[in-house]
């Protein structure tokens, strides 16, 4: 009887450890996905600024080399 109880306790502990590992993996995946989305958004924002600058250069009499993206201005 004691062996059966010990096996049950071990199985419960294994189950709890597996659940904790799954939670940790899910959290890591979520963090990675958020970081990727942030990087994509930042890159997209930079490209959008370049596109706007190019359109402005085409619409105005200003030389295109004078207009720079917002993130490169000092």
C-alpha positions in Angstrom: 0.0 0.0 0.0 2.8 2.4 0.8 4.4 1.8 -2.6 1.1 2.7 -4.3 0.9 5.9 -2.4 4.5 6.8 -3.2 3.9 6.1 -6.9 0.8 8.4 -6.8 2.8 11.2 -5.1 5.6 10.8 -7.7 3.1 10.9 -10.6 1.5 14.1 -9.1 4.9 15.7 -8.8 5.7 14.8 -12.4 2.4 16.2 -13.6 2.9 19.4 -11.7 6.5 19.8 -13.1 5.3 19.2 -16.6 2.6 21.8 -16.1 5.1 24.3 -14.9 7.4 23.6 -17.8 4.6 24.0 -20.3 3.7 27.4 -18.7 7.3 28.5 -18.8 7.5 27.5 -22.5 4.3 29.3 -23.3 5.6 32.5 -21.6 8.9 32.3 -23.5 7.1 31.9 -26.8 4.8 34.8 -26.0 7.8 37.0 -25.1 9.6 36.0 -28.4 6.5 36.8 -30.4 6.0 40.2 -28.7 9.7 41.0 -29.4 9.3 40.0 -33.1 6.1 42.1 -33.4 7.9 45.1 -31.8 10.8 44.8 -34.2 8.5 44.5 -37.2 6.6 47.5 -36.1 9.7 49.5 -35.6 11.1 48.5 -39.0 7.7 49.3 -40.6 7.6 52.7 -39.0 11.0 53.5 -40.4 10.0 52.5 -43.8 6.8 54.5 -43.6 8.8 57.6 -42.7 11.0 57.0 -45.7 8.0 56.7 -47.9 6.5 59.9 -46.6 9.8 61.7 -47.0 10.0 60.5 -50.6 6.5 61.5 -51.4 7.1 65.0 -49.9 10.3 65.3 -51.9 8.4 64.5 -55.1 5.6 67.0 -54.3 7.7 69.9 -53.4 10.5 71.8 -55.1 12.9 70.7 -52.4 15.9 68.5 -53.3 15.4 64.9 -52.1 18.8 64.7 -50.4 17.7 67.4 -48.0 14.8 65.4 -46.6 15.9 62.7 -44.2 13.9 60.1 -42.2 13.0 61.3 -38.7 15.0 58.6 -36.9 18.3 59.7 -38.6 18.0 63.4 -37.7 20.3 64.7 -35.0 
